[in-house]
């Protein structure tokens, strides 16, 4: 269900504040004035204010940050026909500016102007706006790509259940602005096979092979003698569905095609390698054959292994070592037993071991954990699963479709898909693992731990090689239709989701939480944001000095909507925060 809230902060600057109360990973005491937990909900809940149909004032839009809104030291001035070229030239020179470029329009000159280094964009926009013959003056705004796929089930899922929240959780909407495809690379999906004619996969598949032995022929798995080269073997003669098809859709369902679901890679190359039988089990021999084939015959750069078992073997480990020595990236599932024991092959140091989180960033109950875990990714649970391509073989024909599934298998596919994007963006195979874990979003005990490893997969951060900042919480009050922050109350949320504000405040206030996913100091699409209590339902909490207040805050995903209408924070409040 979509929730639309009365108050939404737009373009909030916090860079000038001192985060004094706590920092990410700090230990929080019980003597704080205000404390609680920030709960991240991977569901769309807030509308990006910058997509409002009503226009904003220049002042409220203009401020500089890492994600710049406009070009430094430049403005655009539109002169009307009443101004002569000589008058325009003299005026520009008089202000200490330089005309960089001119466009002659039907009703005057449009001039790009370089302003003096000792003047701000705001000052010069104001100056030129007051000059005779100037139709308008404005910053030279910067436009950024907004890669939001149009796939049928992307936003709202099947029957309005839940959309593809795992893509929001891993910051894919921002990642797609940087990289959408991995056409130059091959991802081998060692699994139960893939429905070959699924409408949302077909052109991303290459001809596959089947290693599921029927008569146990072959003596050495390095012979890698496939049973056949037909990717259309019955993947599952059961309505439980094709595990391999579901995994493959996460990695690379056809995207932005007005159909079905979105994949991490809009276009890629997926090699179906069948090593699991119809009962979803596979022998180490068959798996080893699949690994050797993927390395030697297909030269796959990535091998996805969404399976595992308690036992190690020389056969399996030797194959994994061989692939590793040949530069292949292997990504494997930690296991679905919910115990302190990472399954094989994920437990081998040559792989990237992946655990699961559910929709609120908690470790999934089923996810195996241990020292070998490298990172976690969305895996879902019984109520909020992972939506992807699906289908089954009934013994006569294929029945393709879409379905929700959950497990570390799904999480593994997210990481494999991310690795393909990183390769295409220029990251070397030897650096993929380090890039993924160094930019993962820290969860649980600070830094690496046995539950979450190095944290949650963040594809945008990995592509930029810049870790996403922790969320912040601050106190704010509503004045008219504006939300005004209280001085010196903003603090970082630690890796366990806790915050504590020691600054003493008195009065009726709200608590605001914000995760700035693109590090641009603006609350916009792709961020997470929440207010407690809900201004539509309740008045603010009355804070009294000396009173200890415990308040949890739910954050939701911020998305864009063209007909949004929500008041924003005032320019004065922005400046107040910056100071």
GIVENHU-V218265 format. One record per residue. N is the residue number from 0. RES is the residue in three letters. NEAR is the number of other C-alpha atoms within 10 Angstrom. Layout:
N/RES/NEAR + N/RES/NEAR
This chain:
0/UNK/10 + 1/UNK/10 + 2/UNK/10 + 3/UNK/15 + 4/UNK/16 + 5/UNK/15 + 6/UNK/21 + 7/UNK/26 + 8/UNK/22 + 9/UNK/22 + 10/UNK/24 + 11/UNK/24 + 12/UNK/21 + 13/UNK/18 + 14/UNK/13 + 15/UNK/11 + 16/UNK/16 + 17/UNK/11 + 18/UNK/15 + 19/UNK/14 + 20/UNK/18 + 21/UNK/19 + 22/UNK/18 + 23/UNK/21 + 24/UNK/20 + 25/UNK/17 + 26/UNK/13 + 27/UNK/17 + 28/UNK/9 + 29/UNK/10 + 30/UNK/13 + 31/UNK/20 + 32/UNK/19 + 33/UNK/22 + 34/UNK/21 + 35/UNK/18 + 36/UNK/17 + 37/UNK/24 + 38/UNK/19 + 39/UNK/24 + 40/UNK/20 + 41/UNK/26 + 42/UNK/26 + 43/UNK/24 + 44/UNK/20 + 45/UNK/28 + 46/UNK/27 + 47/UNK/25 + 48/UNK/28 + 49/UNK/24 + 50/UNK/18 + 51/UNK/17 + 52/UNK/13 + 53/UNK/12 + 54/UNK/8 + 55/UNK/11 + 56/UNK/10 + 57/UNK/15 + 58/UNK/14 + 59/UNK/18 + 60/UNK/18 + 61/UNK/18 + 62/UNK/22 + 63/UNK/15 + 64/UNK/14 + 65/UNK/10 + 66/UNK/14 + 67/UNK/17 + 68/UNK/20 + 69/UNK/20 + 70/UNK/13 + 71/UNK/16 + 72/UNK/18 + 73/UNK/24 + 74/UNK/24 + 75/UNK/22 + 76/UNK/23 + 77/UNK/23 + 78/UNK/25 + 79/UNK/18 + 80/UNK/15 + 81/UNK/12 + 82/UNK/15 + 83/UNK/14 + 84/UNK/13 + 85/UNK/9 + 86/UNK/12 + 87/UNK/17 + 88/UNK/14 + 89/UNK/11 + 90/UNK/14 + 91/UNK/18 + 92/UNK/12 + 93/UNK/10 + 94/UNK/13 + 95/UNK/13 + 96/UNK/19 + 97/UNK/17 + 98/UNK/18 + 99/UNK/12 + 100/UNK/11 + 101/UNK/14 + 102/UNK/11 + 103/UNK/11 + 104/UNK/12 + 105/UNK/8 + 106/UNK/11 + 107/UNK/19 + 108/UNK/21 + 109/UNK/20 + 110/UNK/21 + 111/UNK/19 + 112/UNK/21 + 113/UNK/20 + 114/UNK/23 + 115/UNK/15 + 116/UNK/11 + 117/UNK/7 + 118/UNK/12 + 119/UNK/15 + 120/UNK/24 + 121/UNK/15 + 122/UNK/11 + 123/UNK/22 + 124/UNK/21 + 125/UNK/16 + 126/UNK/12 + 127/UNK/23 + 128/UNK/17 + 129/UNK/12 + 130/UNK/13 + 131/UNK/11 + 132/UNK/18 + 133/UNK/20 + 134/UNK/17 + 135/UNK/17 + 136/UNK/22 + 137/UNK/20 + 138/UNK/23 + 139/UNK/18 + 140/UNK/16 + 141/UNK/10 + 142/UNK/9 + 143/UNK/10 + 144/UNK/9 + 145/UNK/12 + 146/UNK/16 + 147/UNK/18 + 148/UNK/19 + 149/UNK/16 + 150/UNK/19 + 151/UNK/18 + 152/UNK/22 + 153/UNK/25 + 154/UNK/22 + 155/UNK/17 + 156/UNK/22 + 157/UNK/17 + 158/UNK/8 + 159/UNK/10 + 160/UNK/14 + 161/UNK/22 + 162/UNK/24 + 163/UNK/24 + 164/UNK/25 + 165/UNK/26 + 166/UNK/23 + 167/UNK/23 + 168/UNK/26 + 169/UNK/25 + 170/UNK/22 + 171/UNK/25 + 172/UNK/22 + 173/UNK/23 + 174/UNK/23 + 175/UNK/22 + 176/UNK/14 + 177/UNK/16 + 178/UNK/20 + 179/UNK/21 + 180/UNK/23 + 181/UNK/24 + 182/UNK/16 + 183/UNK/13 + 184/UNK/18 + 185/UNK/21 + 186/UNK/30 + 187/UNK/30 + 188/UNK/31 + 189/UNK/28 + 190/UNK/30 + 191/UNK/29 + 192/UNK/30 + 193/UNK/36 + 194/UNK/32 + 195/UNK/22 + 196/UNK/14 + 197/UNK/21 + 198/UNK/15 + 199/UNK/25 + 200/UNK/23 + 201/UNK/15 + 202/UNK/16 + 203/UNK/19 + 204/UNK/24 + 205/UNK/17 + 206/UNK/13 + 207/UNK/22 + 208/UNK/25 + 209/UNK/27 + 210/UNK/26 + 211/UNK/25 + 212/UNK/18 + 213/UNK/8 + 214/UNK/7 + 215/UNK/9 + 216/UNK/9 + 217/UNK/13 + 218/UNK/9 + 219/UNK/12 + 220/UNK/20 + 221/UNK/18 + 222/UNK/11 + 223/UNK/22 + 224/UNK/19 + 225/UNK/20 + 226/UNK/15 + 227/UNK/13 + 228/UNK/16 + 229/UNK/16 + 230/UNK/21 + 231/UNK/19 + 232/UNK/18 + 233/UNK/21 + 234/UNK/30 + 235/UNK/26 + 236/UNK/17 + 237/UNK/15 + 238/UNK/11 + 239/UNK/13 + 240/UNK/24 + 241/UNK/27 + 242/UNK/26 + 243/UNK/27 + 244/UNK/29 + 245/UNK/27 + 246/UNK/31 + 247/UNK/33 + 248/UNK/31 + 249/UNK/29 + 250/UNK/31 + 251/UNK/32 + 252/UNK/33 + 253/UNK/26 + 254/UNK/26 + 255/UNK/18 + 256/UNK/15 + 257/UNK/14 + 258/UNK/17 + 259/UNK/24 + 260/UNK/29 + 261/UNK/31 + 262/UNK/31 + 263/UNK/33 + 264/UNK/28 + 265/UNK/22 + 266/UNK/21 + 267/UNK/28 + 268/UNK/22 + 269/UNK/29 + 270/UNK/24 + 271/UNK/31 + 272/UNK/32 + 273/UNK/32 + 274/UNK/30 + 275/UNK/25 + 276/UNK/21 + 277/UNK/20 + 278/UNK/12 + 279/UNK/15 + 280/UNK/15 + 281/UNK/21 + 282/UNK/15 + 283/UNK/22 + 284/UNK/24 + 285/UNK/25 + 286/UNK/26 + 287/UNK/23 + 288/UNK/26 + 289/UNK/30 + 290/UNK/31 + 291/UNK/21 + 292/UNK/24 + 293/UNK/27 + 294/UNK/21 + 295/UNK/13 + 296/UNK/10 + 297/UNK/14 + 298/UNK/18 + 299/UNK/23 + 300/UNK/22 + 301/UNK/26 + 302/UNK/26 + 303/UNK/28 + 304/UNK/27 + 305/UNK/27 + 306/UNK/23 + 307/UNK/23 + 308/UNK/19 + 309/UNK/12 + 310/UNK/10 + 311/UNK/15 + 312/UNK/11 + 313/UNK/9 + 314/UNK/17 + 315/UNK/23 + 316/UNK/17 + 317/UNK/14 + 318/UNK/22 + 319/UNK/24 + 320/UNK/16 + 321/UNK/16 + 322/UNK/26 + 323/UNK/17 + 324/UNK/11 + 325/UNK/13 + 326/UNK/17 + 327/UNK/23 + 328/UNK/25 + 329/UNK/25 + 330/UNK/25 + 331/UNK/29 + 332/UNK/34 + 333/UNK/39 + 334/UNK/30 + 335/UNK/23 + 336/UNK/17 + 337/UNK/15 + 338/UNK/15 + 339/UNK/13 + 340/UNK/19 + 341/UNK/29 + 342/UNK/26 + 343/UNK/23 + 344/UNK/30 + 345/UNK/27 + 346/UNK/26 + 347/UNK/18 + 348/UNK/14 + 349/UNK/19 + 350/UNK/25 + 351/UNK/28 + 352/UNK/30 + 353/UNK/36 + 354/UNK/36 + 355/UNK/34 + 356/UNK/26 + 357/UNK/25 + 358/UNK/22 + 359/UNK/19 + 360/UNK/24 + 361/UNK/18 + 362/UNK/24 + 363/UNK/24 + 364/UNK/16 + 365/UNK/21 + 366/UNK/28 + 367/UNK/25 + 368/UNK/29 + 369/UNK/19 + 370/UNK/15 + 371/UNK/22 + 372/UNK/27 + 373/UNK/31 + 374/UNK/32 + 375/UNK/36 + 376/UNK/29 + 377/UNK/37 + 378/UNK/28 + 379/UNK/30 + 380/UNK/19 + 381/UNK/11 + 382/UNK/13 + 383/UNK/20 + 384/UNK/24 + 385/UNK/29 + 386/UNK/28 + 387/UNK/29 + 388/UNK/31 + 389/UNK/26 + 390/UNK/25 + 391/UNK/23 + 392/UNK/22 + 393/UNK/15 + 394/UNK/11 + 395/UNK/8 + 396/UNK/10 + 397/UNK/19 + 398/UNK/16 + 399/UNK/20 + 400/UNK/18 + 401/UNK/21 + 402/UNK/16 + 403/UNK/21 + 404/UNK/22 + 405/UNK/23 + 406/UNK/28 + 407/UNK/30 + 408/UNK/29 + 409/UNK/31 + 410/UNK/30 + 411/UNK/32 + 412/UNK/30 + 413/UNK/32 + 414/UNK/30 + 415/UNK/30 + 416/UNK/25 + 417/UNK/26 + 418/UNK/29 + 419/UNK/29 + 420/UNK/29 + 421/UNK/25 + 422/UNK/19 + 423/UNK/17 + 424/UNK/16 + 425/UNK/9 + 426/UNK/17 + 427/UNK/13 + 428/UNK/17 + 429/UNK/12 + 430/UNK/11 + 431/UNK/19 + 432/UNK/19 + 433/UNK/14 + 434/UNK/21 + 435/UNK/27 + 436/UNK/22 + 437/UNK/20 + 438/UNK/23 + 439/UNK/28 + 440/UNK/23 + 441/UNK/29 + 442/UNK/25 + 443/UNK/21 + 444/UNK/18 + 445/UNK/16 + 446/UNK/15 + 447/UNK/18 + 448/UNK/20 + 449/UNK/19 + 450/UNK/27 + 451/UNK/31 + 452/UNK/26 + 453/UNK/25 + 454/UNK/29 + 455/UNK/26 + 456/UNK/28 + 457/UNK/29 + 458/UNK/31 + 459/UNK/27 + 460/UNK/26 + 461/UNK/26 + 462/UNK/24 + 463/UNK/16 + 464/UNK/14 + 465/UNK/16 + 466/UNK/18 + 467/UNK/21 + 468/UNK/17 + 469/UNK/21 + 470/UNK/24 + 471/UNK/23 + 472/UNK/25 + 473/UNK/21 + 474/UNK/25 + 475/UNK/21 + 476/UNK/18 + 477/UNK/17 + 478/UNK/9 + 479/UNK/8 + 480/UNK/14 + 481/UNK/19 + 482/UNK/23 + 483/UNK/23 + 484/UNK/23 + 485/UNK/18 + 486/UNK/16 + 487/UNK/18 + 488/UNK/24 + 489/UNK/29 + 490/UNK/25 + 491/UNK/27 + 492/UNK/26 + 493/UNK/26 + 494/UNK/21 + 495/UNK/20 + 496/UNK/21 + 497/UNK/21 + 498/UNK/32 + 499/UNK/29 + 500/UNK/25 + 501/UNK/18 + 502/UNK/17 + 503/UNK/15 + 504/UNK/20 + 505/UNK/11 + 506/UNK/11 + 507/UNK/15 + 508/UNK/22 + 509/UNK/24 + 510/UNK/23 + 511/UNK/25 + 512/UNK/28 + 513/UNK/27 + 514/UNK/25 + 515/UNK/21 + 516/UNK/24 + 517/UNK/24 + 518/UNK/18 + 519/UNK/18 + 520/UNK/21 + 521/UNK/25 + 522/UNK/26 + 523/UNK/27 + 524/UNK/23 + 525/UNK/23 + 526/UNK/25 + 527/UNK/28 + 528/UNK/28 + 529/UNK/27 + 530/UNK/24 + 531/UNK/20 + 532/UNK/19 + 533/UNK/17 + 534/UNK/14 + 535/UNK/10 + 536/UNK/9 + 537/UNK/10 + 538/UNK/14 + 539/UNK/19 + 540/UNK/16 + 541/UNK/13 + 542/UNK/18 + 543/UNK/14 + 544/UNK/11 + 545/UNK/12 + 546/UNK/15 + 547/UNK/15 + 548/UNK/16 + 549/UNK/13 + 550/UNK/15 + 551/UNK/18 + 552/UNK/22 + 553/UNK/20 + 554/UNK/27 + 555/UNK/25 + 556/UNK/25 + 557/UNK/24 + 558/UNK/22 + 559/UNK/19 + 560/UNK/16 + 561/UNK/12 + 562/UNK/12 + 563/UNK/17 + 564/UNK/18 + 565/UNK/23 + 566/UNK/17 + 567/UNK/21 + 568/UNK/22 + 569/UNK/20 + 570/UNK/18 + 571/UNK/12 + 572/UNK/19 + 573/UNK/20 + 574/UNK/15 + 575/UNK/17 + 576/UNK/20 + 577/UNK/14 + 578/UNK/12
